[in-house]
Structures are given as C-alpha cells and as structure tokens.
Amino acid sequence: MTSDSDDALSWDGDEDAPPIAPALPSGWNAVGKGSDEVGRVGDDGAAEVTAVADPERSEPLSTAMLLVLGVVGGVYLLYSIGWVVGGLRLKPLANFFVADAMFLPWFVLAIAAPTLWFLATWVLTRGRAAWIRVCLLLLGVVLLVPWPFVTVGVIGA
C-alpha cells in the first residue's frame, strides 16, 4: 500500500505511459549523435517520428571522384569535338556511299554519344559503388573514340 504523500504526486496509470519521443518544431534541425531519431512536432502538437535513414539523401562525392568525373568529362567533350571535325572531314567520302538523309542523323548521334554515355552512366549508377561508375566511364572512353578524327585527322592523308 502506498502512502497518501505518494498518491498526491502521481495519477492513476502514469507508470503505463510510453516515453515521449523527442521532437522539434518546424524550422529547427537536430545535429549530432542520434539526430536522425528526432521527430517533428505536427500541427496537432503530437510528435511525428521521421524515418531513420532517408534514401534520397546521398553522401557527397569525394575529391578523387570529382577529379575523375572532371577528367573523363573533359575527355568526352574532346571526343564530341573530335566527332564533329572527323565527321565533317568524312562527309565528302560518305556522300559517295550514302545520301545526306542517312548520314546526318548518325553524325548527330555520334556527336551526342559521349554526352549521352556520361549522363546515362551518372543516372544509372546512382547509389552504386564508386568503382562501378568509374569502370563504366572508362569503358565509354575506350568505346567512343572518334575514329574518323584519329585515322584521317584534320588535314587528311
């Protein structure tokens, strides 16, 4: 049996109440250890616990990955320029074999191929390991070489 002084300090059923989840009002952000477990105060005043890990939030890119992306992106830009120059040098020879209506779409696609490869690799490898993205970018460096520019060059043979 409890004494009268203990009864005055508690309500019936207090010991059965679940612990209150920590929550912040909108506009405030929790930082530090355990900050992802802090919820938000809703419109009704109740605490709303958010998900522990947000799948949309990603880690920032490392310095090495930014460097690789910059170098490979520059190579792809040079490849696009190489396809323009090489394709324009190849056009008079190609007119003997195919009409302009057949040459032009493939010429435009060849110019856009490095950019399309870079964007496709960027989008399709989101959330994957960094080495997969680097390997696919380097595969594009090997596959998308502007052969008309490499073989004929600017002045031709």
Phi and psi in degrees as GROMACS dihedral restraints (atoms count N, CA, C in turn):
[ dihedral_restraints ]
;  ai    aj    ak    al  type     phi  dphi    fc
    3     4     5     6     1   -96.4    20    10
    4     5     6     7     1   157.5    20    10
    6     7     8     9     1   -82.3    20    10
    7     8     9    10     1   167.4    20    10
    9    10    11    12     1   -65.3    20    10
   10    11    12    13     1   -30.3    20    10
   12    13    14    15     1   -70.3    20    10
   13    14    15    16     1   -33.8    20    10
   15    16    17    18     1   -71.1    20    10
   16    17    18    19     1   -35.4    20    10
   18    19    20    21     1   -66.9    20    10
   19    20    21    22     1   -29.3    20    10
   21    22    23    24     1   -72.3    20    10
   22    23    24    25     1   -21.0    20    10
   24    25    26    27     1   -97.8    20    10
   25    26    27    28     1     1.9    20    10
   27    28    29    30     1  -141.9    20    10
   28    29    30    31     1   159.2    20    10
   30    31    32    33     1  -105.1    20    10
   31    32    33    34     1   160.1    20    10
   33    34    35    36     1   -70.1    20    10
   34    35    36    37     1   122.6    20    10
   36    37    38    39     1    95.6    20    10
   37    38    39    40     1     6.3    20    10
   39    40    41    42     1   -62.1    20    10
   40    41    42    43     1   -38.1    20    10
   42    43    44    45     1   -70.1    20    10
   43    44    45    46     1   -15.9    20    10
   45    46    47    48     1   -91.0    20    10
   46    47    48    49     1    -7.2    20    10
   48    49    50    51     1   -72.1    20    10
   49    50    51    52     1   135.6    20    10
   51    52    53    54     1   -70.7    20    10
   52    53    54    55     1   156.0    20    10
   54    55    56    57     1   -66.2    20    10
   55    56    57    58     1   147.2    20    10
   57    58    59    60     1   -78.6    20    10
   58    59    60    61     1   129.7    20    10
   60    61    62    63     1   -74.4    20    10
   61    62    63    64     1   140.5    20    10
   63    64    65    66     1   -68.5    20    10
   64    65    66    67     1   137.8    20    10
   66    67    68    69     1  -147.7    20    10
   67    68    69    70     1   149.0    20    10
   69    70    71    72     1  -119.0    20    10
   70    71    72    73     1   149.6    20    10
   72    73    74    75     1   -71.1    20    10
   73    74    75    76     1   164.1    20    10
   75    76    77    78     1   -64.5    20    10
   76    77    78    79     1   143.8    20    10
   78    79    80    81     1    98.9    20    10
   79    80    81    82     1   -14.1    20    10
   81    82    83    84     1  -107.0    20    10
   82    83    84    85     1   143.8    20    10
   84    85    86    87     1  -123.9    20    10
   85    86    87    88     1   134.3    20    10
   87    88    89    90     1   -84.0    20    10
   88    89    90    91     1   140.1    20    10
   90    91    92    93     1  -129.8    20    10
   91    92    93    94     1   158.0    20    10
   93    94    95    96     1    95.7    20    10
   94    95    96    97     1  -169.7    20    10
   96    97    98    99     1   -65.1    20    10
   97    98    99   100     1   130.0    20    10
   99   100   101   102     1    80.4    20    10
  100   101   102   103     1    10.8    20    10
  102   103   104   105     1   -69.8    20    10
  103   104   105   106     1   -23.5    20    10
  105   106   107   108     1   -77.7    20    10
  106   107   108   109     1    -6.7    20    10
  108   109   110   111     1   -95.4    20    10
  109   110   111   112     1    -4.4    20    10
  111   112   113   114     1   -85.3    20    10
  112   113   114   115     1   129.9    20    10
  114   115   116   117     1   -93.0    20    10
  115   116   117   118     1  -169.0    20    10
  117   118   119   120     1  -116.9    20    10
  118   119   120   121     1   150.6    20    10
  120   121   122   123     1   -84.2    20    10
  121   122   123   124     1   123.3    20    10
  123   124   125   126     1   -78.6    20    10
  124   125   126   127     1  -179.6    20    10
  126   127   128   129     1   -65.5    20    10
  127   128   129   130     1   -30.5    20    10
  129   130   131   132     1   -86.2    20    10
  130   131   132   133     1     0.1    20    10
  132   133   134   135     1    92.1    20    10
  133   134   135   136     1    -3.3    20    10
  135   136   137   138     1   -87.5    20    10
  136   137   138   139     1   150.7    20    10
  138   139   140   141     1   -80.5    20    10
  139   140   141   142     1   129.3    20    10
  141   142   143   144     1  -109.2    20    10
  142   143   144   145     1   117.7    20    10
  144   145   146   147     1   -84.0    20    10
  145   146   147   148     1   129.3    20    10
  147   148   149   150     1   -88.6    20    10
  148   149   150   151     1   169.3    20    10
  150   151   152   153     1   -64.0    20    10
  151   152   153   154     1   148.2    20    10
  153   154   155   156     1   -68.5    20    10
  154   155   156   157     1   -46.8    20    10
  156   157   158   159     1  -121.2    20    10
  157   158   159   160     1   123.6    20    10
  159   160   161   162     1   -87.0    20    10
  160   161   162   163     1   115.6    20    10
  162   163   164   165     1   -69.2    20    10
  163   164   165   166     1   -21.1    20    10
  165   166   167   168     1   -76.8    20    10
  166   167   168   169     1   -24.4    20    10
  168   169   170   171     1   -80.3    20    10
  169   170   171   172     1   129.7    20    10
  171   172   173   174     1  -123.3    20    10
  172   173   174   175     1   161.6    20    10
  174   175   176   177     1   -71.7    20    10
  175   176   177   178     1   146.4    20    10
  177   178   179   180     1   -69.2    20    10
  178   179   180   181     1   155.6    20    10
  180   181   182   183     1   -72.0    20    10
  181   182   183   184     1   145.7    20    10
  183   184   185   186     1   -75.2    20    10
  184   185   186   187     1   167.6    20    10
  186   187   188   189     1   -63.3    20    10
  187   188   189   190     1   -41.6    20    10
  189   190   191   192     1   -64.2    20    10
  190   191   192   193     1   -40.4    20    10
  192   193   194   195     1   -67.8    20    10
  193   194   195   196     1   -39.7    20    10
  195   196   197   198     1   -62.7    20    10
  196   197   198   199     1   -38.7    20    10
  198   199   200   201     1   -65.6    20    10
  199   200   201   202     1   -44.2    20    10
  201   202   203   204     1   -63.2    20    10
  202   203   204   205     1   -43.4    20    10
  204   205   206   207     1   -63.2    20    10
  205   206   207   208     1   -39.0    20    10
  207   208   209   210     1   -66.7    20    10
  208   209   210   211     1   -44.0    20    10
  210   211   212   213     1   -67.4    20    10
  211   212   213   214     1   -47.4    20    10
  213   214   215   216     1   -67.0    20    10
  214   215   216   217     1   -37.5    20    10
  216   217   218   219     1   -62.5    20    10
  217   218   219   220     1   -38.4    20    10
  219   220   221   222     1   -65.8    20    10
  220   221   222   223     1   -39.5    20    10
  222   223   224   225     1   -63.7    20    10
  223   224   225   226     1   -41.9    20    10
  225   226   227   228     1   -64.3    20    10
  226   227   228   229     1   -37.2    20    10
  228   229   230   231     1   -63.7    20    10
  229   230   231   232     1   -43.0    20    10
  231   232   233   234     1   -64.5    20    10
  232   233   234   235     1   -35.6    20    10
  234   235   236   237     1   -62.9    20    10
  235   236   237   238     1   -41.9    20    10
  237   238   239   240     1   -62.3    20    10
  238   239   240   241     1   -42.2    20    10
  240   241   242   243     1   -64.8    20    10
  241   242   243   244     1   -39.7    20    10
  243   244   245   246     1   -62.8    20    10
  244   245   246   247     1   -37.8    20    10
  246   247   248   249     1   -67.2    20    10
  247   248   249   250     1   -36.0    20    10
  249   250   251   252     1   -64.7    20    10
  250   251   252   253     1   -51.7    20    10
  252   253   254   255     1   -65.4    20    10
  253   254   255   256     1   -47.9    20    10
  255   256   257   258     1   -65.5    20    10
  256   257   258   259     1   -38.4    20    10
  258   259   260   261     1   -67.8    20    10
  259   260   261   262     1   -37.8    20    10
  261   262   263   264     1   -69.0    20    10
  262   263   264   265     1   -32.9    20    10
  264   265   266   267     1   -72.0    20    10
  265   266   267   268     1   -28.5    20    10
  267   268   269   270     1   -84.9    20    10
  268   269   270   271     1   -16.2    20    10
  270   271   272   273     1   -58.9    20    10
  271   272   273   274     1   -45.6    20    10
  273   274   275   276     1   -60.4    20    10
  274   275   276   277     1   -37.7    20    10
  276   277   278   279     1   -70.3    20    10
  277   278   279   280     1   -37.7    20    10
  279   280   281   282     1   -68.7    20    10
  280   281   282   283     1   -25.9    20    10
  282   283   284   285     1   -66.0    20    10
  283   284   285   286     1   -21.4    20    10
  285   286   287   288     1   -70.6    20    10
  286   287   288   289     1   -28.2    20    10
  288   289   290   291     1  -104.0    20    10
  289   290   291   292     1   -38.6    20    10
  291   292   293   294     1  -132.3    20    10
  292   293   294   295     1   156.8    20    10
  294   295   296   297     1   -78.2    20    10
  295   296   297   298     1   163.0    20    10
  297   298   299   300     1   -61.5    20    10
  298   299   300   301     1   -32.3    20    10
  300   301   302   303     1   -65.1    20    10
  301   302   303   304     1   -24.8    20    10
  303   304   305   306     1   -90.6    20    10
  304   305   306   307     1   -31.8    20    10
  306   307   308   309     1   -74.9    20    10
  307   308   309   310     1   -43.1    20    10
  309   310   311   312     1   -61.3    20    10
  310   311   312   313     1   -47.5    20    10
  312   313   314   315     1   -61.9    20    10
  313   314   315   316     1   -39.1    20    10
  315   316   317   318     1   -72.3    20    10
  316   317   318   319     1   -31.2    20    10
  318   319   320   321     1   -64.4    20    10
  319   320   321   322     1   -45.8    20    10
  321   322   323   324     1   -65.4    20    10
  322   323   324   325     1   -40.8    20    10
  324   325   326   327     1   -65.5    20    10
  325   326   327   328     1   -37.2    20    10
  327   328   329   330     1   -65.2    20    10
  328   329   330   331     1   -37.1    20    10
  330   331   332   333     1   -69.0    20    10
  331   332   333   334     1   -37.9    20    10
  333   334   335   336     1   -83.3    20    10
  334   335   336   337     1   -13.5    20    10
  336   337   338   339     1   -58.6    20    10
  337   338   339   340     1   -45.3    20    10
  339   340   341   342     1   -60.8    20    10
  340   341   342   343     1   -40.8    20    10
  342   343   344   345     1   -66.0    20    10
  343   344   345   346     1   -42.4    20    10
  345   346   347   348     1   -64.6    20    10
  346   347   348   349     1   -38.7    20    10
  348   349   350   351     1   -64.1    20    10
  349   350   351   352     1   -44.8    20    10
  351   352   353   354     1   -61.2    20    10
  352   353   354   355     1   -47.9    20    10
  354   355   356   357     1   -66.2    20    10
  355   356   357   358     1   -40.7    20    10
  357   358   359   360     1   -64.9    20    10
  358   359   360   361     1   -41.4    20    10
  360   361   362   363     1   -64.0    20    10
  361   362   363   364     1   -41.5    20    10
  363   364   365   366     1   -62.6    20    10
  364   365   366   367     1   -45.3    20    10
  366   367   368   369     1   -75.7    20    10
  367   368   369   370     1   -43.4    20    10
  369   370   371   372     1   -77.3    20    10
  370   371   372   373     1   -18.5    20    10
  372   373   374   375     1  -103.5    20    10
  373   374   375   376     1    16.1    20    10
  375   376   377   378     1   -66.2    20    10
  376   377   378   379     1   130.2    20    10
  378   379   380   381     1    84.8    20    10
  379   380   381   382     1     1.7    20    10
  381   382   383   384     1   -98.0    20    10
  382   383   384   385     1   176.4    20    10
  384   385   386   387     1   -67.1    20    10
  385   386   387   388     1   150.1    20    10
  387   388   389   390     1   -65.5    20    10
  388   389   390   391     1   -32.7    20    10
  390   391   392   393     1   -67.5    20    10
  391   392   393   394     1   -28.5    20    10
  393   394   395   396     1   -67.3    20    10
  394   395   396   397     1   -43.9    20    10
  396   397   398   399     1   -63.1    20    10
  397   398   399   400     1   -43.3    20    10
  399   400   401   402     1   -65.1    20    10
  400   401   402   403     1   -42.8    20    10
  402   403   404   405     1   -62.3    20    10
  403   404   405   406     1   -42.5    20    10
  405   406   407   408     1   -68.6    20    10
  406   407   408   409     1   -35.9    20    10
  408   409   410   411     1   -65.9    20    10
  409   410   411   412     1   -41.3    20    10
  411   412   413   414     1   -70.0    20    10
  412   413   414   415     1   -31.7    20    10
  414   415   416   417     1   -62.7    20    10
  415   416   417   418     1   -38.9    20    10
  417   418   419   420     1   -65.5    20    10
  418   419   420   421     1   -34.5    20    10
  420   421   422   423     1   -62.1    20    10
  421   422   423   424     1   -37.6    20    10
  423   424   425   426     1   -76.1    20    10
  424   425   426   427     1   -41.9    20    10
  426   427   428   429     1   -78.3    20    10
  427   428   429   430     1   -27.8    20    10
  429   430   431   432     1  -100.5    20    10
  430   431   432   433     1    21.7    20    10
  432   433   434   435     1   -59.2    20    10
  433   434   435   436     1   131.5    20    10
  435   436   437   438     1   -76.9    20    10
  436   437   438   439     1    86.0    20    10
  438   439   440   441     1   -61.2    20    10
  439   440   441   442     1   -35.9    20    10
  441   442   443   444     1   -59.9    20    10
  442   443   444   445     1   -37.2    20    10
  444   445   446   447     1   -72.8    20    10
  445   446   447   448     1   -39.0    20    10
  447   448   449   450     1   -67.0    20    10
  448   449   450   451     1   -43.1    20    10
  450   451   452   453     1   -82.0    20    10
  451   452   453   454     1   -42.0    20    10
  453   454   455   456     1   -94.8    20    10
  454   455   456   457     1   -37.9    20    10
  456   457   458   459     1    77.5    20    10
  457   458   459   460     1  -164.0    20    10
  459   460   461   462     1   -83.8    20    10
  460   461   462   463     1   -39.5    20    10
  462   463   464   465     1   -96.7    20    10
  463   464   465   466     1   -15.4    20    10
  465   466   467   468     1    86.2    20    10
  466   467   468   469     1   166.9    20    10
